[in-house]
Amino acid sequence: MITKENKDKAFAVIQLHKNDVGSAQAQISVLTARIAEITNHMKSNKHDFAARRGLLQQVGRRKKLLRYLEETDFDAYKEVIAKLGLRK
């Protein structure tokens, strides 16, 4: 589970303004941090199928948010991809 400090760091990377926690960019950033933590967990716990299901759900949620951002604001999409090191 992501800690408050890690969540704040994820928000700080991409926030549009000081209190931004709901924009698509901020949500993508937090989901990326959560996905990284669950991926590390899965490396040592290969048979944790509940965690695997949660990981797949979060990857799907992030994919939908990225698709939405790409359709609505392509420049912001490219910025998010570059800052978070995601590949398309």
DSSP file with accessible surface (Angstrom, degrees, kcal/mol):
  #  RESIDUE AA STRUCTURE BP1 BP2  ACC     N-H-->O    O-->H-N    N-H-->O    O-->H-N    TCO  KAPPA ALPHA  PHI   PSI    X-CA   Y-CA   Z-CA
    1    1 A M              0   0  214      0, 0.0     2,-0.2     0, 0.0    33,-0.0   0.000 360.0 360.0 360.0 139.2    0.0    0.0    0.0
    2    2 A I        -     0   0   22      1,-0.1     2,-0.1     4,-0.1    32,-0.1  -0.489 360.0-132.1 -75.4 134.5    1.3    3.4   -0.9
    3    3 A T     >  -     0   0   64     -2,-0.2     4,-2.3     1,-0.1     5,-0.2  -0.411  21.7-110.7 -82.3 164.4    2.3    5.6    2.0
    4    4 A K  H  > S+     0   0  141      1,-0.2     4,-2.6     2,-0.2     5,-0.2   0.890 118.5  53.3 -61.9 -38.3    1.2    9.2    2.4
    5    5 A E  H  > S+     0   0  123      1,-0.2     4,-2.2     2,-0.2    -1,-0.2   0.924 110.4  46.0 -64.4 -43.4    4.7   10.4    1.8
    6    6 A N  H  > S+     0   0   57      2,-0.2     4,-2.2     1,-0.2    -1,-0.2   0.877 112.2  51.8 -66.7 -35.9    5.1    8.5   -1.4
    7    7 A K  H  X S+     0   0   90     -4,-2.3     4,-2.4     2,-0.2    -2,-0.2   0.924 109.4  49.4 -65.8 -43.1    1.7    9.7   -2.5
    8    8 A D  H  X S+     0   0   73     -4,-2.6     4,-2.4     1,-0.2    -2,-0.2   0.894 110.4  51.1 -63.5 -38.1    2.7   13.3   -1.9
    9    9 A K  H  X S+     0   0  139     -4,-2.2     4,-1.4     2,-0.2    -1,-0.2   0.907 109.3  50.5 -63.8 -41.5    5.9   12.8   -3.8
   10   10 A A  H  X S+     0   0    9     -4,-2.2     4,-0.8     1,-0.2    -2,-0.2   0.903 112.1  47.1 -64.5 -40.5    3.9   11.4   -6.8
   11   11 A F  H >X S+     0   0   21     -4,-2.4     4,-1.6     1,-0.2     3,-0.8   0.911 107.7  56.9 -65.3 -41.0    1.6   14.4   -6.7
   12   12 A A  H 3< S+     0   0   69     -4,-2.4    -1,-0.2     1,-0.2    -2,-0.2   0.814  97.8  63.4 -63.4 -28.0    4.5   16.8   -6.5
   13   13 A V  H 3< S+     0   0   70     -4,-1.4    -1,-0.2    -3,-0.2    -2,-0.2   0.886 123.3  11.0 -64.1 -35.5    6.0   15.4   -9.7
   14   14 A I  H << S+     0   0    5     -3,-0.8    -2,-0.2    -4,-0.8    -1,-0.2   0.357  83.7 142.7-132.3   4.7    3.1   16.5  -11.9
   15   15 A Q     <  -     0   0   66     -4,-1.6     3,-0.1     1,-0.1     6,-0.1  -0.179  39.8-152.3 -57.0 142.8    0.7   18.8  -10.1
   16   16 A L  S    S-     0   0  109      1,-0.2     2,-0.3     2,-0.0    -1,-0.1   0.797  81.5  -3.5 -81.9 -32.6   -0.8   21.6  -12.0
   17   17 A H  S >  S-     0   0  116      1,-0.0     3,-1.7     0, 0.0    -1,-0.2  -0.901  90.6 -82.5-149.4 177.4   -1.1   23.8   -8.9
   18   18 A K  T 3  S+     0   0  176      1,-0.3    -3,-0.1    -2,-0.3    -1,-0.0   0.851 124.9  35.6 -57.9 -40.8   -0.5   23.4   -5.1
   19   19 A N  T 3  S+     0   0  122     -4,-0.0     2,-0.7     2,-0.0    -1,-0.3   0.155  82.1 134.3-102.3  20.1   -3.7   21.6   -4.2
   20   20 A D    <   +     0   0    9     -3,-1.7    -5,-0.0     1,-0.2     0, 0.0  -0.597   8.2 134.4 -77.7 111.0   -4.1   19.5   -7.4
   21   21 A V        +     0   0   85     -2,-0.7    -1,-0.2    -6,-0.1    -3,-0.0   0.372  67.3  52.4-129.8  -2.3   -5.0   15.9   -6.5
   22   22 A G  S    S+     0   0   47     -3,-0.1    -2,-0.1     4,-0.1    -3,-0.0   0.534  74.3 109.6-116.8  -7.0   -7.8   15.2   -8.9
   23   23 A S  S  > S-     0   0   22      1,-0.1     4,-2.5     4,-0.0     5,-0.2  -0.236  79.7-111.5 -67.8 160.7   -6.6   16.1  -12.3
   24   24 A A  H  > S+     0   0   13      1,-0.2     4,-2.5     2,-0.2     5,-0.2   0.906 118.6  54.4 -59.6 -38.6   -5.9   13.2  -14.8
   25   25 A Q  H  > S+     0   0   22      1,-0.2     4,-2.0     2,-0.2    -1,-0.2   0.922 109.8  45.9 -62.4 -44.5   -2.1   14.0  -14.6
   26   26 A A  H  > S+     0   0    0      2,-0.2     4,-2.2     1,-0.2    -1,-0.2   0.912 112.9  49.8 -66.1 -41.7   -2.1   13.7  -10.8
   27   27 A Q  H  X S+     0   0   80     -4,-2.5     4,-2.6     1,-0.2    -2,-0.2   0.909 110.1  50.7 -64.6 -39.4   -4.1   10.5  -10.8
   28   28 A I  H  X S+     0   0    0     -4,-2.5     4,-2.3    -5,-0.2    -1,-0.2   0.913 109.1  52.4 -63.9 -40.2   -1.8    8.9  -13.4
   29   29 A S  H  X S+     0   0    4     -4,-2.0     4,-1.8    -5,-0.2    -2,-0.2   0.929 111.8  44.4 -63.1 -45.0    1.2    9.8  -11.3
   30   30 A V  H  X S+     0   0   11     -4,-2.2     4,-2.5     1,-0.2     5,-0.2   0.917 112.3  52.2 -67.8 -41.4   -0.2    8.2   -8.2
   31   31 A L  H  X S+     0   0   10     -4,-2.6     4,-2.8     1,-0.2    -1,-0.2   0.898 107.2  53.7 -61.6 -37.7   -1.4    5.1  -10.1
   32   32 A T  H  X S+     0   0   25     -4,-2.3     4,-2.1     2,-0.2    -1,-0.2   0.915 109.3  48.1 -63.3 -41.3    2.2    4.8  -11.5
   33   33 A A  H  X S+     0   0   27     -4,-1.8     4,-2.0     2,-0.2    -2,-0.2   0.920 113.4  47.4 -65.2 -42.1    3.6    4.8   -8.0
   34   34 A R  H  X S+     0   0   89     -4,-2.5     4,-2.5     2,-0.2     5,-0.2   0.904 110.5  52.0 -66.0 -40.5    1.1    2.2   -6.8
   35   35 A I  H  X S+     0   0   14     -4,-2.8     4,-2.5     1,-0.2    -1,-0.2   0.910 108.2  51.9 -62.8 -40.1    1.8    0.0   -9.8
   36   36 A A  H  X S+     0   0   51     -4,-2.1     4,-2.1     2,-0.2    -1,-0.2   0.913 110.4  48.2 -63.6 -41.9    5.5    0.2   -9.1
   37   37 A E  H  X S+     0   0   56     -4,-2.0     4,-2.0     2,-0.2    -2,-0.2   0.924 113.3  46.2 -65.1 -43.7    5.0   -0.9   -5.5
   38   38 A I  H  X S+     0   0   37     -4,-2.5     4,-2.6     1,-0.2    -2,-0.2   0.886 109.4  55.7 -68.4 -35.1    2.7   -3.8   -6.4
   39   39 A T  H  X S+     0   0   51     -4,-2.5     4,-1.3    -5,-0.2    -1,-0.2   0.925 108.1  48.2 -62.3 -43.0    5.1   -4.9   -9.2
   40   40 A N  H  X S+     0   0   99     -4,-2.1     4,-0.9     1,-0.2    -1,-0.2   0.898 111.3  51.0 -63.7 -38.6    7.9   -5.1   -6.6
   41   41 A H  H >X S+     0   0   71     -4,-2.0     4,-1.4     1,-0.2     3,-0.7   0.907 107.0  54.0 -62.8 -41.3    5.6   -7.1   -4.3
   42   42 A M  H 3< S+     0   0   21     -4,-2.6    -1,-0.2     1,-0.2    -2,-0.2   0.777  97.2  65.6 -68.3 -25.4    4.8   -9.5   -7.1
   43   43 A K  H 3< S+     0   0  140     -4,-1.3     3,-0.3    -3,-0.2    -1,-0.2   0.869 114.0  30.6 -64.1 -35.2    8.4  -10.2   -7.8
   44   44 A S  H << S+     0   0   91     -4,-0.9     2,-0.3    -3,-0.7    -1,-0.2   0.595 124.2  47.4 -99.1 -12.5    8.8  -11.9   -4.4
   45   45 A N    ><  +     0   0   70     -4,-1.4     3,-1.7    -5,-0.1    -1,-0.2  -0.614  62.5 165.6-127.9  73.5    5.2  -13.2   -4.1
   46   46 A K  T 3  S+     0   0  137     -2,-0.3    -1,-0.1     1,-0.3    -4,-0.1   0.753  73.9  52.6 -64.8 -24.7    4.5  -14.9   -7.4
   47   47 A H  T 3  S+     0   0  156      1,-0.1     2,-1.6     2,-0.0    -1,-0.3   0.255  72.5 113.2-100.1  16.2    1.4  -16.7   -6.2
   48   48 A D    <>  +     0   0   55     -3,-1.7     4,-1.7     1,-0.2     5,-0.1  -0.644  37.3 170.4 -86.6  86.9   -0.4  -13.7   -4.7
   49   49 A F  H  > S+     0   0  128     -2,-1.6     4,-2.2     1,-0.2    -1,-0.2   0.784  70.6  59.4 -75.8 -25.8   -3.2  -13.7   -7.2
   50   50 A A  H  > S+     0   0   79      2,-0.2     4,-2.2     1,-0.2    -1,-0.2   0.916 107.9  46.4 -66.9 -40.8   -5.3  -11.1   -5.4
   51   51 A A  H  > S+     0   0   20      2,-0.2     4,-2.6     1,-0.2    -2,-0.2   0.886 110.1  54.3 -67.2 -36.6   -2.5   -8.6   -5.8
   52   52 A R  H  X S+     0   0  104     -4,-1.7     4,-2.5     2,-0.2    -2,-0.2   0.920 108.3  49.0 -62.4 -42.6   -2.1   -9.6   -9.4
   53   53 A R  H  X S+     0   0  163     -4,-2.2     4,-2.2     1,-0.2    -2,-0.2   0.929 111.7  48.7 -63.7 -43.8   -5.8   -8.8  -10.0
   54   54 A G  H  X S+     0   0   16     -4,-2.2     4,-2.3     2,-0.2    -1,-0.2   0.898 109.9  52.9 -62.0 -38.9   -5.4   -5.5   -8.3
   55   55 A L  H  X S+     0   0   28     -4,-2.6     4,-2.5     1,-0.2    -2,-0.2   0.938 109.2  48.2 -62.0 -45.6   -2.4   -4.7  -10.4
   56   56 A L  H  X S+     0   0  116     -4,-2.5     4,-2.2     1,-0.2    -1,-0.2   0.881 110.4  52.1 -64.5 -36.4   -4.2   -5.4  -13.6
   57   57 A Q  H  X S+     0   0   88     -4,-2.2     4,-2.3     2,-0.2    -1,-0.2   0.919 111.3  46.7 -64.9 -42.2   -7.1   -3.2  -12.5
   58   58 A Q  H  X S+     0   0   15     -4,-2.3     4,-2.6     2,-0.2    -2,-0.2   0.886 110.3  52.4 -69.6 -36.6   -4.8   -0.3  -11.7
   59   59 A V  H  X S+     0   0   53     -4,-2.5     4,-2.4     1,-0.2    -1,-0.2   0.922 111.2  48.2 -63.2 -41.3   -3.0   -0.7  -15.0
   60   60 A G  H  X S+     0   0   27     -4,-2.2     4,-2.2     2,-0.2    -2,-0.2   0.901 110.7  50.4 -64.8 -40.6   -6.3   -0.6  -16.8
   61   61 A R  H  X S+     0   0  115     -4,-2.3     4,-2.2     2,-0.2    -2,-0.2   0.923 111.9  47.5 -63.5 -43.6   -7.4    2.5  -14.9
   62   62 A R  H  X S+     0   0   43     -4,-2.6     4,-2.6     1,-0.2    -2,-0.2   0.907 109.7  54.0 -64.6 -38.4   -4.1    4.2  -15.8
   63   63 A K  H  X S+     0   0  129     -4,-2.4     4,-2.3     1,-0.2    -1,-0.2   0.916 108.9  48.5 -61.7 -42.3   -4.5    3.2  -19.4
   64   64 A K  H  X S+     0   0  141     -4,-2.2     4,-2.4     2,-0.2    -1,-0.2   0.910 111.7  49.0 -64.8 -41.9   -8.0    4.8  -19.6
   65   65 A L  H  X S+     0   0   28     -4,-2.2     4,-2.6     2,-0.2    -2,-0.2   0.899 111.1  50.3 -65.2 -39.1   -6.8    8.0  -18.0
   66   66 A L  H  X S+     0   0   26     -4,-2.6     4,-2.6     2,-0.2    -2,-0.2   0.908 110.3  49.9 -64.9 -39.9   -3.9    8.2  -20.4
   67   67 A R  H  X S+     0   0  116     -4,-2.3     4,-2.1     2,-0.2    -2,-0.2   0.925 111.6  48.7 -64.3 -42.7   -6.3    7.6  -23.3
   68   68 A Y  H  X S+     0   0  130     -4,-2.4     4,-2.1     1,-0.2     5,-0.3   0.937 112.6  47.7 -61.1 -46.0   -8.5   10.4  -22.0
   69   69 A L  H  X S+     0   0    5     -4,-2.6     4,-2.8     1,-0.2     8,-0.4   0.895 109.7  53.4 -64.6 -38.4   -5.6   12.8  -21.6
   70   70 A E  H  < S+     0   0   60     -4,-2.6    -1,-0.2     1,-0.2    -2,-0.2   0.898 112.3  44.6 -63.4 -38.3   -4.3   12.0  -25.1
   71   71 A E  H  < S+     0   0  147     -4,-2.1    -1,-0.2    -5,-0.2    -2,-0.2   0.844 122.9  34.4 -75.6 -33.3   -7.7   12.8  -26.6
   72   72 A T  H  < S+     0   0   79     -4,-2.1     2,-0.3     1,-0.2    -2,-0.2   0.859 134.3  11.1 -93.2 -39.6   -8.3   16.0  -24.6
   73   73 A D     X  -     0   0   76     -4,-2.8     4,-2.1    -5,-0.3    -1,-0.2  -0.723  59.5-179.9-145.3  88.7   -4.8   17.6  -24.2
   74   74 A F  H  > S+     0   0  100     -2,-0.3     4,-2.5     1,-0.2     5,-0.2   0.847  83.1  55.3 -64.1 -35.3   -2.1   16.0  -26.2
   75   75 A D  H  > S+     0   0  124      1,-0.2     4,-2.0     2,-0.2    -1,-0.2   0.924 109.5  46.6 -64.4 -42.5    0.7   18.3  -24.9
   76   76 A A  H  > S+     0   0    7      2,-0.2     4,-2.6     1,-0.2    -1,-0.2   0.892 110.5  54.9 -65.0 -37.7   -0.1   17.4  -21.3
   77   77 A Y  H  X S+     0   0   11     -4,-2.1     4,-2.5    -8,-0.4    -2,-0.2   0.941 108.5  46.7 -59.8 -48.6   -0.2   13.7  -22.4
   78   78 A K  H  X S+     0   0  120     -4,-2.5     4,-2.1     1,-0.2    -1,-0.2   0.879 111.8  52.1 -63.5 -36.5    3.3   14.0  -23.8
   79   79 A E  H  X S+     0   0   96     -4,-2.0     4,-2.8     2,-0.2     5,-0.2   0.919 110.1  47.9 -65.2 -44.0    4.6   15.8  -20.7
   80   80 A V  H  X S+     0   0    1     -4,-2.6     4,-2.4     2,-0.2     6,-0.3   0.926 111.1  50.9 -62.6 -45.7    3.2   13.1  -18.4
   81   81 A I  H  X>S+     0   0   31     -4,-2.5     5,-1.5     1,-0.2     4,-0.9   0.921 114.0  44.9 -58.3 -43.8    4.7   10.3  -20.5
   82   82 A A  H  <5S+     0   0   80     -4,-2.1     3,-0.3    -5,-0.2    -2,-0.2   0.931 115.0  45.9 -68.8 -45.9    8.1   12.0  -20.4
   83   83 A K  H  <5S+     0   0  111     -4,-2.8    -2,-0.2     1,-0.2    -1,-0.2   0.868 118.9  40.0 -67.8 -36.1    8.1   12.9  -16.7
   84   84 A L  H  <5S-     0   0   36     -4,-2.4    -1,-0.2    -5,-0.2    -2,-0.2   0.543 105.3-124.3 -91.7  -8.4    6.9    9.5  -15.5
   85   85 A G  T  <5 +     0   0   65     -4,-0.9     2,-0.2    -3,-0.3    -3,-0.2   0.837  54.3 156.0  70.5  33.1    9.0    7.5  -18.0
   86   86 A L      < -     0   0   31     -5,-1.5     2,-0.4    -6,-0.3    -1,-0.2  -0.538  34.2-137.7 -88.6 158.1    6.1    5.6  -19.4
   87   87 A R              0   0  237     -2,-0.2    -5,-0.0    -5,-0.0    -1,-0.0  -0.898 360.0 360.0-115.5 147.8    6.1    4.1  -22.9
   88   88 A K              0   0  183     -2,-0.4    -7,-0.0     0, 0.0    -2,-0.0  -0.857 360.0 360.0-103.6 360.0    3.3    4.2  -25.3
